[in-house]
Amino acid sequence: MRNPAKSLGIRLFRHRPLSSRPNPFIMKRRTYYSGRTEPAMTFALPGRRPLRAKLSAKMFAICFVLVESIILLLGFSYYRYSSATLLEAQTEYAKQMVQKSDEYLQLNLTNIRSFFLSVANDNRLRNGTRPEIRSWLSENLIYFMPNASHIHLLVGDRDIVSTAANSWELPSSDYLMQRLSSVIHRGELVWIGPYFSPASGYTVSVAMDVSAPGGARHLLLVDLDLPKLYRALIPDTASHMQGSLLLLGDDSRLVYARPPYGSYSVFDKSFALTGIPESLFHARWLQYDYHGPQSQELFLTRSRTNFVGWQVVWVMDKKTLLGPLQRLVNYTWLLVGLSFLLSLAIAWLISVLISRPIRRIASTMNDVSKGNLDASIQMPRSDELGFLAAQFNRMVARIRQLVEDLRYTEEQRKIADFKALQAQIKPHFLFNTLNTISVVARQGDLNKADSLISALTDQLQYSLDASPAPIPFRDELRSMESYIVLMAARYPGSFDFESDVDPNVLDYWFPKFALQPLVENAIFHGLVPAGRRGTLFIGASDHGDCWDIMIEDGGVGMPEAKLARLVGQLEGNEPSERIGVTNVHRRLRLLFGDRYRIRIESSPDAGTRLLLTLPIVRDPGQIAMQGKW
């Protein structure tokens, strides 16, 4: 068969690299969109991405936190309540004990004063001999002073009568002599010390001038037994209390105490406070919370109602006081460990009974989400999980049947769509072609009419097969060339035809009768209305994973608004005046789905370029009728 193009004198240019072609117009707008515009809906469970926390781990955490919260809350509440109650009780006991100790100190001091007043007028102190006075002091008077260690009678400066064996050493105490010199008023009590006495050791002394009027100076001196007085100040009820007693003078110096809050220095021969600053007792307070170094927490209760101004202070260490409650804390931690084991057991039980079946159901759901509709859950249980598995299996079976029905319906619909597209394209093409042959025949050009009839015969023979099966691109390109011959004859002098096709794409499978409507659109809506001779270019290039088809005309082009409207019609699947572009777009989208893309570029008086991007198909069986690969 002769070539209709050669007989009609149509110029065909081939093997021109597509990249070397100059752009016939300056593009003002570029539009690109996917061939599949409707949204795709996907139902899927997480794939292999691990769950953030398994159900068993969550249940373990919940059980552990719940049990621990109860144990810790009860332990903390009991500890707070017990410690508050204990502190309150001990504080009240300390207050009462300090008051009793201060009252007992007041009683002892009153007895001492009464003793001095009763003895001061006794003539035996001034008229008796030394042995008589010593015997009287040792055998009688000392028993009236249970908290006194020794009694001394100083006559003049050195004449001493005493119950102590070494009373002759008293004048060696400068501090004592200095203080005795201040006793100038007869019948006045003078408190001396605390100090170190050569006769009684560490003590506090009480002195009074008991001289007869106009007679020699007589001083009566009583040394207190401080350890004995200290023990006497602590009531019997204090045996069950935690704490220690401090006895301070009116100048806040420590008179007597025991460790850990008082210590005796053999070098200084005096007591000193330990762990508590002396300045604390200069302030006015009855109860005081003291926070010392090394997290020391002390509670102090004070009384100073005696007539000499001495301070009786009871010191409690809160940590020592609350020490027995620490056993409760240790017991709480033991319960924490037991609750941890209990939570593990509960979590394991939940994992066996609930978590594992749920993971099996989730895994099967994940398989179904990936497209495995043959998956099912084998769970012979009569509880809620077994019911859920049975319902899921029924649902999957129903989905599987629906998918089969949908696939069959979709295949039938697409076959019907293809036939409808052919029915829409063929009358349009035949009308234009027969009209052209009629014009040529009336002009009497029989050779040209014969060539056109041959080209039409090729076209009709190509389209006789109504099957939508794909064909090699070379067959579609050959049919398109016959069509161009017919169009060039109908519009002589309107355009030249050029092509640049990569040989690799000739064997790619392509939908039958999909190229011609796009070429027809370029001729009728681009080249012919331009009123000048233009160029129709068809190119194809291979990109490895896809390939492109370019149809370019140097015609009238489209303004921006018209191009936007055309793109909107294609995206919205609406009817368009450009039947060829719309029909081919719908067909390619049905066949190739998301892998198909179309781009249209146009500019007024410069032309239009249409670029199709298609997936590579080397086997026609790869084109599935469901619209996806």
C-alpha positions as CSV (number, residue, x, y, z in Angstrom):
1,M,0.0,0.0,0.0
2,R,1.3,3.3,-1.0
3,N,2.0,6.0,1.7
4,P,-0.9,8.5,1.7
5,A,1.3,11.2,3.2
6,K,3.9,11.0,0.3
7,S,1.1,11.1,-2.3
8,L,-0.4,14.2,-0.8
9,G,2.9,16.0,-0.3
10,I,2.8,16.3,3.5
11,R,6.2,17.0,5.0
12,L,7.2,14.6,7.8
13,F,10.2,15.4,10.0
14,R,11.6,12.7,12.2
15,H,14.6,11.9,14.5
16,R,14.8,15.5,15.8
17,P,15.8,15.4,19.5
18,L,13.0,16.6,21.7
19,S,15.3,18.5,24.0
20,S,16.8,20.5,21.1
21,R,13.4,21.8,19.9
22,P,13.0,25.5,20.6
23,N,10.0,26.5,22.7
24,P,7.6,28.0,20.1
25,F,6.0,30.3,22.6
26,I,6.7,31.8,26.0
27,M,4.6,30.1,28.6
28,K,2.7,32.3,31.0
29,R,0.9,29.6,33.0
30,R,1.8,26.0,33.8
31,T,-0.9,23.7,35.1
32,Y,-0.1,20.2,36.5
33,Y,-2.4,17.8,38.2
34,S,-2.9,14.1,38.7
35,G,-5.1,12.2,36.3
36,R,-7.0,10.8,39.3
37,T,-8.6,13.7,41.0
38,E,-11.1,12.0,43.3
39,P,-9.8,11.3,46.8
40,A,-8.6,7.8,47.6
41,M,-9.9,6.4,50.8
42,T,-7.7,3.9,52.6
43,F,-8.4,1.8,55.7
44,A,-5.3,0.4,57.3
45,L,-4.1,-0.7,60.7
46,P,-0.5,0.1,61.7
47,G,2.0,-2.1,59.8
48,R,5.2,-3.2,61.4
49,R,5.6,-0.1,63.5
50,P,5.7,-1.3,67.1
51,L,3.0,-0.3,69.5
52,R,4.1,2.4,71.9
53,A,2.9,0.3,74.9
54,K,1.3,-3.1,75.0
55,L,-1.9,-3.7,76.8
56,S,-0.2,-6.0,79.3
57,A,2.4,-3.2,80.0
58,K,-0.4,-0.7,80.5
59,M,-2.3,-3.0,82.8
60,F,0.8,-3.6,84.8
61,A,1.4,0.1,85.1
62,I,-2.3,0.7,86.1
63,C,-2.3,-2.1,88.7
64,F,1.1,-1.1,90.1
65,V,0.2,2.6,90.3
66,L,-3.3,1.8,91.8
67,V,-1.9,-0.6,94.4
68,E,1.1,1.6,95.2
69,S,-1.1,4.7,95.4
70,I,-3.4,3.0,98.0
71,I,-0.4,1.7,100.0
72,L,1.5,4.9,99.9
73,L,-1.6,7.0,100.6
74,L,-2.5,4.9,103.6
75,G,1.1,4.8,104.8
76,F,1.6,8.5,104.3
77,S,-1.8,9.3,106.0
78,Y,-1.1,7.1,108.9
79,Y,2.5,8.4,109.2
80,R,1.3,12.0,109.2
81,Y,-1.6,11.3,111.6
82,S,0.6,9.3,113.9
83,S,3.5,11.7,113.9
84,A,1.1,14.7,114.4
85,T,-0.6,12.9,117.3
86,L,2.7,11.8,118.8
87,L,4.2,15.3,118.5
88,E,1.0,16.8,120.0
89,A,1.0,14.4,122.9
90,Q,4.8,14.8,123.6
91,T,4.5,18.6,123.3
92,E,1.7,18.6,125.9
93,Y,3.7,16.3,128.1
94,A,6.8,18.5,127.7
95,K,4.8,21.5,128.7
96,Q,3.4,19.9,131.8
97,M,6.7,18.4,132.7
98,V,8.5,21.7,132.4
99,Q,5.9,23.3,134.6
100,K,6.2,20.6,137.2
101,S,10.0,20.8,137.1
102,D,9.9,24.6,137.4
103,E,7.5,24.2,140.3
104,Y,9.8,21.7,142.0
105,L,12.7,24.0,141.5
106,Q,10.7,26.8,142.9
107,L,9.9,24.6,145.9
108,N,13.6,23.8,146.4
109,L,14.6,27.4,146.2
110,T,11.9,28.3,148.6
111,N,13.1,25.7,151.1
112,I,16.6,27.0,150.8
113,R,15.4,30.5,151.6
114,S,13.3,29.2,154.5
115,F,16.4,27.3,155.8
116,F,18.5,30.4,155.8
117,L,15.8,32.5,157.5
118,S,15.3,29.8,160.2
119,V,19.0,29.3,160.9
120,A,20.0,32.9,160.7
121,N,18.6,33.7,164.2
122,D,19.9,30.5,165.9
123,N,22.4,31.5,168.6
124,R,24.3,28.2,168.2
125,L,25.9,29.6,165.0
126,R,27.4,32.5,167.0
127,N,27.9,31.0,170.5
128,G,28.6,27.4,169.9
129,T,32.1,25.8,169.7
130,R,33.4,24.5,166.4
131,P,32.8,20.8,167.1
132,E,29.2,21.6,168.3
133,I,28.5,23.7,165.1
134,R,30.0,21.0,162.8
135,S,28.0,18.3,164.5
136,W,24.9,20.3,164.4
137,L,25.4,21.1,160.7
138,S,26.3,17.5,159.7
139,E,23.8,15.6,161.7
140,N,20.7,17.8,161.7
141,L,20.7,20.7,159.3
142,I,22.0,18.8,156.2
143,Y,19.0,16.6,156.3
144,F,16.7,19.5,155.8
145,M,18.5,20.3,152.6
146,P,18.3,17.0,150.6
147,N,19.7,18.8,147.5
148,A,22.7,20.4,149.3
149,S,26.2,18.9,149.2
150,H,27.9,21.0,152.0
151,I,27.1,23.8,154.4
152,H,29.9,26.2,155.4
153,L,30.0,28.8,158.2
154,L,32.7,31.5,157.6
155,V,33.6,33.6,160.7
156,G,35.6,36.6,159.8
157,D,37.9,35.9,156.8
158,R,39.3,32.4,157.6
159,D,37.6,30.8,160.5
160,I,35.6,28.1,158.8
161,V,33.2,25.5,160.1
162,S,32.0,23.1,157.4
163,T,30.6,19.7,156.6
164,A,33.3,19.3,154.0
165,A,36.6,17.7,155.0
166,N,38.6,20.1,152.8
167,S,36.8,23.3,153.6
168,W,40.1,25.0,154.3
169,E,40.5,25.2,150.5
170,L,37.5,27.5,150.0
171,P,39.5,30.8,150.3
172,S,41.6,29.6,147.3
173,S,38.7,30.2,145.0
174,D,39.0,33.8,143.9
175,Y,35.6,33.8,142.2
176,L,34.0,32.6,145.5
177,M,35.8,35.2,147.6
178,Q,34.9,38.0,145.1
179,R,31.3,37.0,145.2
180,L,31.2,36.7,149.0
181,S,32.5,40.2,149.3
182,S,29.3,41.4,147.7
183,V,27.3,40.0,150.6
184,I,26.9,43.2,152.5
185,H,23.3,43.2,153.7
186,R,22.3,41.0,156.6
187,G,19.5,38.5,155.8
188,E,19.9,38.9,152.0
189,L,20.3,35.8,149.8
190,V,23.1,36.0,147.2
191,W,23.3,33.3,144.5
192,I,26.9,32.4,143.4
193,G,27.8,30.5,140.3
194,P,27.7,28.1,138.7
195,Y,31.4,27.7,139.4
196,F,33.9,25.1,140.6
197,S,34.2,24.9,144.4
198,P,37.3,23.3,145.9
199,A,35.0,21.6,148.5
200,S,31.9,20.6,146.4
201,G,33.1,20.6,142.8
202,Y,30.9,22.1,140.2
203,T,28.1,23.7,142.1
204,V,25.9,26.7,142.7
205,S,26.1,28.3,146.1
206,V,23.8,30.4,148.2
207,A,25.2,32.8,150.8
208,M,23.7,34.9,153.6
209,D,25.0,37.2,156.2
210,V,23.8,35.8,159.6
211,S,26.0,38.0,161.8
212,A,24.6,39.3,165.1
213,P,24.2,43.0,165.3
214,G,27.5,44.5,166.4
215,G,29.2,41.1,166.4
216,A,31.8,39.4,164.2
217,R,30.8,38.7,160.5
218,H,29.2,35.3,160.0
219,L,28.5,34.1,156.5
220,L,26.4,31.0,156.0
221,L,27.2,29.2,152.6
222,V,25.3,26.3,151.1
223,D,26.6,24.3,148.1
224,L,23.9,22.7,145.9
225,D,24.3,19.2,144.7
226,L,23.5,19.9,141.0
227,P,23.3,16.3,139.7
228,K,21.0,15.4,142.6
229,L,18.9,18.6,142.0
230,Y,18.8,17.8,138.2
231,R,17.5,14.3,138.8
232,A,14.9,15.6,141.2
233,L,13.6,18.1,138.6
234,I,12.7,15.3,136.2
235,P,9.3,13.8,137.2
236,D,8.6,10.2,137.1
237,T,6.2,10.6,134.2
238,A,9.1,11.7,132.0
239,S,10.4,8.1,131.8
240,H,8.2,7.4,128.8
241,M,9.1,10.7,127.1
242,Q,11.8,11.4,124.5
243,G,14.1,14.3,125.2
244,S,16.5,16.0,127.7
245,L,16.3,18.6,130.4
246,L,18.4,21.8,130.4
247,L,18.8,24.0,133.5
248,L,20.0,27.5,132.7
249,G,20.6,30.5,134.9
250,D,19.0,33.9,134.6
251,D,21.8,35.0,132.3
252,S,21.1,32.0,129.9
253,R,24.3,30.3,130.9
254,L,24.0,26.5,131.2
255,V,23.8,25.4,134.8
256,Y,23.5,21.7,134.3
257,A,22.6,19.3,131.5
258,R,23.4,15.9,130.1
259,P,24.5,14.9,126.6
260,P,23.8,15.4,123.8
261,Y,22.8,19.0,124.5
262,G,25.2,19.8,127.3
263,S,28.8,18.7,128.1
264,Y,31.2,19.4,130.9
265,S,34.7,20.6,130.2
266,V,37.3,19.4,132.7
267,F,39.7,22.2,131.5
268,D,37.2,25.0,131.8
269,K,35.4,23.3,134.7
270,S,32.0,24.4,133.4
271,F,29.1,23.2,131.4
272,A,28.5,24.4,127.8
273,L,25.6,23.9,125.3
274,T,26.1,21.4,122.5
275,G,24.2,21.8,119.2
276,I,22.1,24.7,120.4
277,P,23.3,28.3,120.3
278,E,23.2,30.2,123.7
279,S,21.7,33.3,121.9
280,L,18.5,31.3,121.3
281,F,17.6,31.6,125.0
282,H,17.9,35.3,125.2
283,A,14.7,35.7,123.2
284,R,11.2,35.5,124.7
285,W,9.4,32.3,123.8
286,L,7.8,29.4,125.6
287,Q,7.9,26.8,122.7
288,Y,10.3,26.9,119.8
289,D,11.0,24.8,116.6
290,Y,14.8,24.9,116.0
291,H,16.3,23.7,112.7
292,G,20.0,23.2,113.2
293,P,22.8,22.1,111.0
294,Q,22.8,18.6,109.4
295,S,19.0,18.5,109.2
296,Q,18.6,18.8,113.0
297,E,15.0,19.4,114.1
298,L,14.5,20.2,117.8
299,F,11.4,21.2,119.7
300,L,12.1,23.3,122.9
301,T,9.7,24.0,125.7
302,R,10.7,26.5,128.4
303,S,9.5,27.8,131.8
304,R,11.1,30.5,134.0
305,T,8.6,31.3,136.7
306,N,10.9,30.8,139.7
307,F,11.9,33.8,141.7
308,V,15.6,33.5,140.8
309,G,14.9,33.6,137.0
310,W,16.4,30.2,136.2
311,Q,15.2,28.5,133.0
312,V,13.9,25.0,132.8
313,V,14.0,23.8,129.2
314,W,12.9,20.4,127.8
315,V,14.5,19.6,124.4
316,M,13.0,16.9,122.1
317,D,14.6,15.6,118.9
318,K,11.8,15.1,116.4
319,K,13.7,12.5,114.4
320,T,14.4,10.5,117.6
321,L,10.8,11.0,118.6
322,L,9.5,9.7,115.3
323,G,12.1,6.9,115.1
324,P,9.6,4.1,116.0
325,L,7.4,5.2,113.1
326,Q,10.3,4.5,110.7
327,R,9.4,0.8,111.1
328,L,6.1,1.7,109.4
329,V,8.0,3.2,106.5
330,N,10.1,0.1,106.2
331,Y,6.9,-2.0,106.2
332,T,5.4,0.2,103.5
333,W,8.4,-0.4,101.3
334,L,8.0,-4.1,101.9
335,L,4.4,-3.8,100.7
336,V,5.6,-1.9,97.7
337,G,7.8,-4.9,96.7
338,L,4.9,-7.3,97.2
339,S,2.6,-5.1,95.2
340,F,5.1,-5.1,92.4
341,L,5.0,-8.9,92.3
342,L,1.3,-8.8,92.5
343,S,1.1,-6.3,89.6
344,L,3.3,-8.6,87.5
345,A,1.1,-11.5,88.2
346,I,-2.0,-9.5,87.3
347,A,-0.4,-8.2,84.1
348,W,0.7,-11.7,83.0
349,L,-2.8,-13.0,83.6
350,I,-4.4,-10.2,81.6
351,S,-1.8,-10.7,78.9
352,V,-2.8,-14.4,78.6
353,L,-6.5,-13.9,78.8
354,I,-6.9,-10.5,77.0
355,S,-3.8,-9.0,75.5
356,R,-2.7,-11.9,73.4
357,P,-6.1,-12.5,71.8
358,I,-6.4,-8.8,71.0
359,R,-2.9,-8.8,69.4
360,R,-3.9,-11.7,67.3
361,I,-7.1,-9.9,66.2
362,A,-5.0,-6.7,65.5
363,S,-2.5,-8.7,63.5
364,T,-5.3,-10.3,61.4
365,M,-6.9,-6.9,60.9
366,N,-3.5,-5.5,59.8
367,D,-3.3,-8.3,57.2
368,V,-6.8,-7.5,55.9
369,S,-5.9,-3.8,55.7
370,K,-3.0,-4.8,53.4
371,G,-5.3,-6.6,51.1
372,N,-5.2,-10.1,52.4
373,L,-8.9,-10.8,52.4
374,D,-8.3,-14.5,52.9
375,A,-7.1,-13.9,56.5
376,S,-9.3,-15.1,59.4
377,I,-9.1,-15.4,63.2
378,Q,-9.2,-18.8,64.7
379,M,-10.3,-18.2,68.3
380,P,-12.5,-20.9,69.8
381,R,-13.8,-18.8,72.7
382,S,-17.3,-18.1,74.0
383,D,-16.6,-14.8,75.6
384,E,-16.7,-11.3,74.1
385,L,-13.3,-11.7,72.3
386,G,-14.5,-14.9,70.7
387,F,-17.7,-13.1,69.6
388,L,-15.6,-10.3,68.2
389,A,-13.4,-12.7,66.2
390,A,-16.4,-14.5,64.8
391,Q,-18.0,-11.2,63.7
392,F,-14.8,-10.1,62.2
393,N,-14.5,-13.2,60.1
394,R,-18.1,-12.7,58.9
395,M,-17.2,-9.1,58.0
396,V,-14.1,-10.1,56.1
397,A,-16.1,-12.8,54.2
398,R,-18.7,-10.2,53.3
399,I,-16.0,-7.7,52.2
400,R,-14.4,-10.3,50.1
401,Q,-17.7,-11.0,48.3
402,L,-18.4,-7.3,47.9
403,V,-14.9,-6.8,46.4
404,E,-15.5,-9.6,43.9
405,D,-18.9,-8.1,43.0
406,L,-17.4,-4.6,42.7
407,R,-14.5,-5.9,40.5
408,Y,-16.9,-7.5,38.1
409,T,-19.2,-4.5,38.1
410,E,-16.2,-2.2,37.5
411,E,-15.0,-4.3,34.6
412,Q,-18.4,-4.2,33.0
413,R,-18.7,-0.5,33.5
414,K,-15.3,0.3,32.0
415,I,-16.1,-1.8,28.9
416,A,-19.3,0.1,28.5
417,D,-17.4,3.4,29.0
418,F,-14.9,2.4,26.3
419,K,-17.7,1.5,23.9
420,A,-19.4,4.7,24.7
421,L,-16.2,6.7,24.0
422,Q,-15.8,4.9,20.7
423,A,-19.3,5.7,19.8
424,Q,-18.7,9.3,20.6
425,I,-15.4,9.6,18.7
426,K,-16.3,7.6,15.5
427,P,-19.2,9.7,14.3
428,H,-17.3,12.9,14.9
429,F,-14.3,11.6,13.0
430,L,-16.3,10.1,10.1
431,F,-18.2,13.3,9.6
432,N,-15.1,15.4,9.2
433,T,-13.3,12.9,7.0
434,L,-16.2,12.2,4.6
435,N,-16.8,15.9,4.3
436,T,-13.2,16.3,3.2
437,I,-13.3,13.5,0.7
438,S,-16.6,15.0,-0.7
439,V,-14.9,18.4,-1.2
440,V,-11.9,16.8,-3.0
441,A,-14.1,14.7,-5.2
442,R,-16.2,17.7,-6.2
443,Q,-13.0,19.5,-7.2
444,G,-12.2,16.6,-9.5
445,D,-8.8,15.6,-7.9
446,L,-9.3,11.8,-8.1
447,N,-5.7,10.9,-7.1
448,K,-6.0,12.9,-4.0
449,A,-9.4,11.5,-3.3
450,D,-8.0,8.0,-3.7
451,S,-5.2,8.7,-1.3
452,L,-7.7,10.0,1.2
453,I,-9.9,7.0,0.8
454,S,-6.9,4.8,1.4
455,A,-6.0,6.7,4.6
456,L,-9.6,6.4,5.7
457,T,-9.6,2.7,4.9
458,D,-6.6,2.3,7.2
459,Q,-8.3,4.2,9.9
460,L,-11.5,2.2,9.6
461,Q,-9.6,-1.1,9.5
462,Y,-7.7,0.0,12.7
463,S,-10.9,0.8,14.5
464,L,-13.0,-2.2,13.5
465,D,-11.8,-4.1,16.6
466,A,-14.1,-2.8,19.4
467,S,-11.9,-4.4,22.0
468,P,-10.5,-2.1,24.6
469,A,-7.3,-4.2,24.8
470,P,-4.1,-2.2,24.6
471,I,-1.8,-2.2,21.6
472,P,1.9,-1.4,21.0
473,F,2.5,2.4,20.7
474,R,3.9,1.9,17.1
475,D,0.5,0.8,15.9
476,E,-1.3,3.7,17.5
477,L,1.4,6.1,16.0
478,R,0.9,4.6,12.5
479,S,-2.9,5.0,12.7
480,M,-2.4,8.6,13.9
481,E,-0.2,9.4,10.8
482,S,-3.1,8.2,8.6
483,Y,-5.4,10.5,10.5
484,I,-3.0,13.5,10.0
485,V,-3.0,12.8,6.3
486,L,-6.7,13.2,6.2
487,M,-6.6,16.4,8.3
488,A,-3.8,17.9,6.2
489,A,-5.9,17.3,3.1
490,R,-8.9,18.9,4.6
491,Y,-6.9,22.0,5.7
492,P,-4.2,22.4,3.1
493,G,-1.5,24.8,4.0
494,S,-2.6,25.0,7.6
495,F,0.2,23.0,9.2
496,D,3.4,20.9,8.9
497,F,3.8,17.8,10.9
498,E,6.9,16.9,12.8
499,S,7.6,14.0,15.2
500,D,10.4,12.8,17.4
501,V,9.8,9.5,19.0
502,D,12.2,7.5,21.2
503,P,12.5,4.0,19.6
504,N,12.3,2.5,23.1
505,V,8.7,3.6,23.6
506,L,7.4,2.0,20.3
507,D,7.0,-1.4,22.1
508,Y,5.2,0.0,25.1
509,W,1.6,-0.9,25.3
510,F,-0.8,2.0,24.9
511,P,-4.6,2.3,25.0
512,K,-6.0,1.9,21.5
513,F,-7.4,5.0,19.8
514,A,-6.3,7.4,22.6
515,L,-3.8,9.5,20.6
516,Q,-6.0,10.6,17.6
517,P,-8.6,12.7,19.6
518,L,-5.7,14.8,21.1
519,V,-4.2,15.4,17.6
520,E,-7.6,16.3,16.3
521,N,-8.1,18.8,19.2
522,A,-4.7,20.4,18.4
523,I,-5.7,20.8,14.7
524,F,-9.3,22.0,15.1
525,H,-8.8,24.3,18.1
526,G,-5.2,25.4,17.6
527,L,-3.8,25.3,14.1
528,V,-6.9,25.9,11.9
529,P,-8.2,28.9,13.8
530,A,-4.8,30.6,13.6
531,G,-5.2,31.4,9.9
532,R,-1.5,30.8,9.3
533,R,0.8,27.9,8.6
534,G,1.8,26.3,11.9
535,T,3.6,23.2,13.1
536,L,2.1,20.1,14.7
537,F,4.7,18.2,16.7
538,I,4.3,14.8,18.4
539,G,7.1,13.5,20.6
540,A,7.7,10.6,23.0
541,S,10.5,10.1,25.4
542,D,11.5,7.3,27.9
543,H,12.4,8.1,31.5
544,G,13.1,4.6,32.9
545,D,10.1,4.3,35.3
546,C,7.6,6.2,33.1
547,W,7.4,7.8,29.6
548,D,6.0,11.0,28.2
549,I,3.9,11.9,25.1
550,M,4.0,15.5,23.9
551,I,1.5,17.0,21.4
552,E,2.4,20.6,20.5
553,D,0.8,23.0,18.1
554,G,1.8,26.5,17.1
555,G,-1.8,27.6,16.9
556,V,-3.9,30.3,18.5
557,G,-3.3,29.1,22.1
558,M,-5.6,29.9,25.0
559,P,-5.8,32.8,27.4
560,E,-5.2,32.2,31.1
561,A,-8.9,32.2,32.1
562,K,-9.9,29.7,29.4
563,L,-7.0,27.4,30.3
564,A,-8.0,27.5,33.9
565,R,-11.6,26.7,33.0
566,L,-10.4,23.7,30.9
567,V,-8.3,22.4,33.7
568,G,-11.2,22.8,36.2
569,Q,-13.5,20.8,33.8
570,L,-11.0,18.0,33.7
571,E,-10.5,18.0,37.4
572,G,-14.2,18.0,38.1
573,N,-15.0,15.5,35.4
574,E,-17.4,17.9,33.8
575,P,-18.5,18.1,30.2
576,S,-16.2,20.2,28.0
577,E,-16.3,21.7,24.6
578,R,-13.1,19.9,23.9
579,I,-14.6,16.4,23.6
580,G,-11.3,14.7,22.5
581,V,-9.2,15.9,25.5
582,T,-12.0,15.1,28.0
583,N,-12.7,11.6,26.7
584,V,-9.1,10.6,26.5
585,H,-8.4,12.0,29.9
586,R,-11.3,10.0,31.4
587,R,-10.2,6.8,29.6
588,L,-6.5,7.1,30.6
589,R,-7.5,7.8,34.2
590,L,-9.7,4.8,34.3
591,L,-6.9,2.6,33.0
592,F,-3.9,3.9,34.8
593,G,-5.2,5.5,37.9
594,D,-2.7,7.6,39.9
595,R,0.2,6.7,37.7
596,Y,-1.2,8.8,34.9
597,R,-0.7,12.6,34.8
598,I,-1.5,15.3,32.3
599,R,-0.1,18.8,32.0
600,I,-1.4,21.6,29.7
601,E,0.5,24.7,28.8
602,S,-0.8,27.5,26.6
603,S,-0.3,31.1,25.7
604,P,-2.4,33.3,23.3
605,D,-1.1,33.4,19.7
606,A,1.8,31.1,20.6
607,G,0.3,27.7,20.8
608,T,-0.6,24.9,23.2
609,R,1.5,22.0,24.6
610,L,-0.1,18.9,26.1
611,L,2.1,16.5,28.0
612,L,1.0,13.0,29.1
613,T,3.0,11.0,31.6
614,L,2.2,7.3,31.5
615,P,3.5,4.2,33.3
616,I,5.6,1.8,31.3
617,V,3.7,-1.3,30.3
618,R,5.6,-4.1,28.5
619,D,2.9,-6.7,29.1
620,P,-0.7,-5.9,28.2
621,G,-1.8,-8.0,31.2
622,Q,-0.4,-5.3,33.5
623,I,-3.2,-3.0,32.6
624,A,-5.9,-4.2,35.0
625,M,-9.5,-3.3,34.3
626,Q,-10.0,-2.1,37.8
627,G,-8.1,1.1,37.1
628,K,-4.9,0.3,39.1
629,W,-1.7,-1.5,38.4
